[in-house]
Amino acid sequence: MTDSEPDLLVAGETLIDFLPDRASSLADVESFSRRAGGAPANVAVALARLDSVPWFWTRVGEDPFGDYLVETLGEYGVPDRFVERDPEADTALAFVSHDEGGERAFTFYRDATADTRVEPGGVPDETLDGVDWVYVGGVMLAAEPGRSATLDLARRAADRDCTVVVDPNARPELWDSDDGTSDHGFPASVREMLDHAHVVKATPEDLAAAGFESENPEALTEAVCERGPHTVLLTLGGSGAFAYATEAAPWGAGTAFHEGYDVDPVDTTGAGDAFTAGVLVALSDSALASTSDAETPETESSLSEVLAFANAVAAVTTTAPGAMTALPTREAVRDFRR
């Protein structure tokens, strides 16, 4: 951990994940385990574990679940300066189950919960002047005033030359049915966020929900960059990860692919968030440029190293149960890559 002021700001929800005692539909599950969750919270904790402690802007209720989340974040070294408490709203909850195909499914209790009630200006301009990187999660776009507050944060951060990183994180359960024409639906909200974003981390499914579709990773990521971002990192599940950058990227134009690592996964919960944290650490690491060599173009080598490091963080996370509890340290990642 470092005692200096954070160089990164993470913004978004933290909530309670209730994990089932067995893989089944929610109607058939009799008991659950309580865990601290929420993609941005996982990213914030992962960064702290990787010695890149961030600010974390979020909001929880003044209730026992909120107490638990605040305590958990503190145990991992995440500062509480921007962890707000709401005396009039409950902490958000999410119950995890499995659908008929065996995939994880989520049932959210997030109607007017504390995390949806962050307001514009919660992070002052002076704080944004002191950080170089701002990460925002797409779940915050699903309800007001959180939607406006998140867009306001991204806009102000971009105006202050922060690198804005966005994870759309499509969760259809949180959005009203949308034919793509609504000004506040998922596609429109993501596209509005892309007006302020520099880096996007997403899955093909996230991008398809936002209206970007192609079976070719390069064509897909290039289409996203045409909306404004200069870099897109695409996670492809067991097939690895792909990166695309335009000439506007500080690391230059180029593409890269990393096939991932061969591990025996115990629990994939939080792996995508671990990957995101790995991306943030690798991109913000001043030593990144040193990865190039005489045989490999610097941009390709740099992006390849970003993907390799991020995939390693994600891979180690899957080898132990839980999300936050499985997040690795830098030393663990180094040992794994050896």
N, C-alpha and C positions, 0 to 999 in steps of 0.2 A: 504494500500500500504506500501511497505518497501523501505527504502532509501539505503539498502545494495545492493551489486552487484548481479545481477540475478544468480540463480543456474541452470536455464533452458535456452536452446536456441531452438527457433522454426524457421524452415527454410521452405520456400515455397512461393507460389503465393498469392498475394492479387490483387483483380480485382473489377470491378464494376458489380454488379448484377442488371439487369433490371427486376423488378417483374411486371407481367401483372396485369391490373385492373380487370381481370376476368379469370376464368379457361377455357382456350380455346387453340386451336392451335395457333402457332405464326402468321400465316397468317390472323387470325381473330381478333387479339388484336390491339386496336387502341392507347392505352396509357400505359405507364409503370412508375413505381416508381424506383428511383435510390437508391441503397443501397451499402454500402461497403461489400465486400464478399471475397470469397476464403477460403477454409478449413483451411489452416495454419493461416491465419489472424484471423479467428474466434477462433481458438484454442489459439492464443496469447492473444486476448482480453479476452477470458474466463478465462485464467490463471490470468491476471491482476485483473479481477473482483473477483477472489477467493484468492486475496492477495498473489499470487505467480508470480509476474511480471517477464516476460522472456525477453531475447534479441529476436529480430525478424529480420532474414535475408531475405530480399525480394528486389524487384526492380520494380519501376514504372516509367512511362514516365515523362518528364518535360512538362506536359500538364495539363489542368484544372482537368481532372479526377485524375491524379496523385496528384495534390494539395489537392483534396478532401480526398483521401485515407490517405495521410500523416497527414492531419489535424484530421481526424477521429481517427486514431491510437493514436495520441497524446492526444486527449480528453479522451481516455480510459487509459492513463498512460503508453502506450507501448513506450519504449525508441526508438529514431530514429537513434541510432548509426550505425546500419546495414541496415537501410532503404535507399537503393541506388536510385538515380535519373538518368535516361537515356535520354540524349538530342537528341538521334537519333532514338528512338523507342517509339511507343504509349503504353499507359496503356491497359492491357487486358480487354475485355468486355465479359459478358455472359448474354444472354437473356433466361429467364425462361418461359416455356410454359407447356402445358399438352398434353400428347399423347392420343390416342384413348381410352386407358384403364383408363384415368384419372390420371396417374402417371406423376410426374414432368419430363420434358425433358429440355435439355440445348442446346442452340446454341452458340458456343464459337467464338469469334473473337480474336484469340490468335496466329496468324501466325507471327512469328518473333517480338512479342511484348516484352516489356521491361522485363517482368518476366521470359521469356525464355532465357534471355541474361546474367544471373548471370554467373560468371566465377569461376573456381577453385581458392581457396585461398581467397575468399571474406571475410571469417571469419578466422582470423589468429590463429595459434596454441596457442598463449598465451591466447586467449579468451577461447578456448576449455579446456585449463588447469584449467580454473577458474570455469567451470560448471560441473555438474554431470550428467545432462540429456540433450539429444538432440533429438528433434522430427523433422521428415521430412515427407512431403506429397508426395504421388506417382505421382501427376499431373506433378511435375517437371521432371519426367523421360521421358516425352513424346516428348521433343525437345532438341536439342543441341544449345548452350553449357550447358544449365541448367541441362541436364541429367548427364553429366560428373562432373559438379560442385557439384551436390547433392550426387553422389556416392563418390566423393572425400571427401566431408564433413563427410559422414557417416564413411568412412574408417579411417580418421584421428581421429574422435571422439572415435571410438572403440579402436584404438591404444592407446588413452589416458585414457582408462578405464571409459569413459562416458557410461552411459546406453543409447543406441540408440533405439528410439521408432519409428516405421514405420506404417503409414496408407496407404495401397496401393491405396485406393480411385479410383477404376476403373471408367474411363470416356471414353467409347468407341468412343465418338465423337471426341476425341483428338488424336486417334491412327489410323494409316493406318490399313486396313484389314490385319489380321495376322493369319496364320495357326499354329502358335506356334513354327515355325522353325527359325524365324528372330532373329538375335543377338540383335536387338534393339527394338523388339516388346514388348508389355506389359508383357507377361509371362516371357520372358527372363530378362527383366529389373527388375521385381519384384524379381525374384530368385537371381539375382546378388545383389540386395539390401539386401536380407535376409542373405547373407554372412557376412554382417556387423551389422545386427540388433540383439537386445536382446529381445525386446518386440514388438509384432505386435497387432494392433487393427484393426479389419476388419469386414466386413459382409460376409456371405456365398457367396454372389454374387461377391464380390471383389476377393475372393479366387478362385471361379470357373473360373473367367476370367484369373487368373494367373495359372490355370491348377491344382488346388487342389479341388477335388470334393468328397463329402460324405454327406449323409443325417444325419449322426450321428455326433453331435458337437464334441464329444471327439475324434473320429477317424480323423475328419477334422483338428482339432487343433494339434493333435499329429503329423499328416503328415507335417504340417508347421514347427513344432519344429524339425523335423528330418532334415530340411534344415539348422538349426543353431540357431534360436531364442530359448530362454528358457521359454518364456511366451507368450501366445496368448489369447487375449480377443475378444470374438466373440459377436457382437450385433445381436439380433434375432428379431428386430422390436417389435411388440406387445407381443412377447413371452418372452421377457426379455433378459438376457445376460449370457454367459458362459465363464469361465476362465479355462485354463489348464497351468500348470507349471511343468517343469522337475526338476530334482535334481540340475541342474546348477543354478536355480533361487535363488537369495539371500533369498527369503521367503520360499524356499523349494519346493519339489514336491507336487502336489495336484490338485484337481479340485474344482470348485465352480459354483453355479448357483444362479441367482437372477431373480425373475419373473417380476421385474419392479414395477411401481406404477400406480394406477388407477387414471387417470386425464382426464379432458375434453380438448383435445388439440385444440388450436386456430390456431397454425402455427408450423409445424414440421421443418421448415427451421433452419439449424444449430444445430439440436438436436444431431446428431452424433458427431459433433465437440465439443459440450458441454460435451458429454460423454467422449471423448478423454481427454479433459482438466481435468475432474474429475478423470480419471484414473491417469494422471500424478501427480496431487496433492496428491491423496491417496497413490500411490506407493512411492512417495518421502517424505511423512510425517513420521517423526521419531516416531510419536505416534502410528503408525499403529500396531506394535507388541502388544500393550496393549489391542487390541480387543479380544485376545484369552481368553478362560476360561477353567476351569477344565474339562468340558464335551465335548469341541470341539477341535479337533487338531488345532494347531496354524496356519498351512498353510491354512487349509480350512477356518478358521475364518478370517484370513487376506485377502484372496482373496474374500471372501464373503463381507467383509467390503468395499473393493475396488469397487466391482460391485454395492453394495448398494449406496455408495456415488456417483459414476459416474452416475448411473441411476437416482438418485435424481436431480443431476445437469441438466441432459437431460430433465427430466420430467418438472421441473420448467420452463425451456426454452420454452417448447411447449405451456405454458399457456398464452403467450403474443405474439403479432405479431412481425415479424422481426427475424434476427439472432443475430447480436451484441446487438441490443437494448433490447433483451429479456434475455440476459445472467445474471444469478443471482450472488449475493454476497454469501460469506460463511454464513453470518447470515441468508439470505433468505433460503439457503439449510437446515441449522439447524432447522429453524422454520418449513419448509415443512416436514422434517423427524419426527418432534415431533407429 
